């Protein structure tokens, strides 16, 4: 391959890498970090009758391995909203699913880890799966 073609390909790859890095957004929240202030909100600001609200739904495609990472955070406002603790998502056979449920008990934040037995994997096609996730200890507030 001629040297000028190799340099052009290298320049293109570097451009794409730096361009995507510059345009990428910072995650609005950090996975696993939650504050007391987030528990204080008792009504949804855009719908006062809502039983739950999504406070963050952030996704990111990682270019180095073409994997997708999503952070979803749902605040349960009323008892009727506890059904939002059941989540359905899709992915490959080796999808890594992590999750926590946070509750405020006696002024302290209690963290309950999602266990593998609460993640149900169903094959949709050869390499595509549906994951049904039952978050543990979901409560109002």
C-alpha positions in Angstrom: 0.0 0.0 0.0 1.4 3.4 -0.9 2.7 5.6 2.0 0.3 8.5 1.2 -2.7 6.1 1.4 -1.6 4.8 4.8 -1.1 8.3 6.0 -4.6 9.2 4.8 -6.2 6.3 6.5 -4.3 7.0 9.8 -5.4 10.7 9.6 -9.0 9.7 9.1 -9.0 7.2 12.0 -7.4 9.9 14.3 -9.9 12.5 13.1 -12.9 10.2 13.9 -11.4 9.3 17.3 -10.7 12.9 18.4 -14.0 14.1 16.8 -16.1 11.6 18.8 -14.1 12.3 22.0 -14.7 16.1 21.7 -18.4 15.7 21.0 -19.1 13.1 23.6 -21.1 14.2 26.6 -20.3 13.7 30.2 -22.7 11.4 32.0 -25.3 13.4 33.9 -24.9 11.1 37.0 -22.4 8.6 38.2 -23.6 5.0 38.5 -24.0 4.0 42.1 -23.8 7.5 43.5 -27.0 9.0 45.0 -27.6 11.9 47.4 -30.1 12.6 50.1 -31.4 15.5 48.0 -32.7 13.0 45.4 -35.0 11.5 48.1 -36.5 14.8 49.1 -38.4 15.3 45.8 -41.9 13.9 46.5 -43.7 15.0 43.3 -42.8 15.0 39.6 -42.3 18.6 38.4 -44.0 18.0 35.1 -46.9 15.8 36.2 -48.0 16.0 39.8 -50.1 12.8 39.5 -47.2 10.6 38.3 -46.5 7.5 40.4 -42.9 7.4 39.2 -40.5 9.4 37.2 -37.3 8.8 35.2 -34.6 11.0 36.7 -31.9 9.8 34.3 -31.8 7.7 31.2 -28.3 8.0 29.7 -26.6 5.7 27.2 -23.2 5.6 25.7 -21.7 3.6 22.9 -18.1 2.7 23.6 -16.1 2.9 20.4 -13.1 0.7 21.4 -15.3 -2.4 21.8 -18.6 -1.3 20.4 -20.4 -2.0 23.6 -23.4 0.0 24.9 -23.7 1.2 28.4 -27.0 2.6 29.8 -27.7 4.2 33.1 -31.4 4.3 34.1 -32.6 5.8 37.3 -36.3 5.8 38.3 -37.7 7.5 41.3 -40.8 5.8 42.8 -43.1 8.4 44.1 -46.3 6.5 44.9 -47.0 2.9 45.8 -48.6 2.4 42.3 -45.2 3.2 40.8 -43.4 0.1 42.2 -44.1 -1.8 39.0 -41.4 0.4 37.4 -39.0 -1.7 39.3 -39.5 -4.3 36.6 -37.4 -3.5 33.6 -37.0 -5.1 30.1 -33.9 -4.5 28.0 -32.2 -6.2 25.1 -28.7 -7.2 24.4 -26.2 -9.8 23.4 -25.5 -13.1 25.1 -22.8 -11.8 27.4 -24.6 -8.6 28.5 -23.4 -7.4 31.9 -26.3 -6.1 34.0 -25.7 -4.4 37.3 -28.2 -2.5 39.5 -29.0 -1.2 42.9 -32.2 -0.1 44.7 -31.9 2.7 47.1 -34.3 3.4 49.9 -34.2 6.0 52.7 -34.6 4.3 56.0 -34.5 6.3 59.3 -32.5 9.1 57.5 -29.9 6.8 56.1 -29.6 5.5 52.5 -29.9 1.8 52.2 -28.5 0.1 49.1 -29.8 -3.3 47.8 -27.8 -5.0 45.1 -29.4 -6.6 42.1 -28.6 -10.4 42.1 -28.3 -12.6 39.1 -31.3 -14.7 40.1 -33.4 -11.5 39.5 -32.3 -11.2 35.8 -34.1 -13.5 33.4 -32.6 -14.0 30.0 -34.7 -15.1 27.0 -33.4 -15.8 23.5 -35.0 -13.7 20.8 -32.8 -14.7 17.9 -29.4 -16.4 17.6 -27.4 -13.6 19.1 -30.0 -11.3 20.6 -31.6 -11.7 24.0 -34.4 -10.1 26.1 -33.5 -9.5 29.7 -36.3 -9.1 32.3 -35.0 -7.5 35.4 -36.8 -7.5 38.8 -35.1 -4.9 40.9 -35.0 -5.9 44.6 -36.7 -4.1 47.5 -38.5 -1.5 45.5 -40.5 0.8 47.7 -42.4 4.1 47.5 -40.1 7.1 48.0 
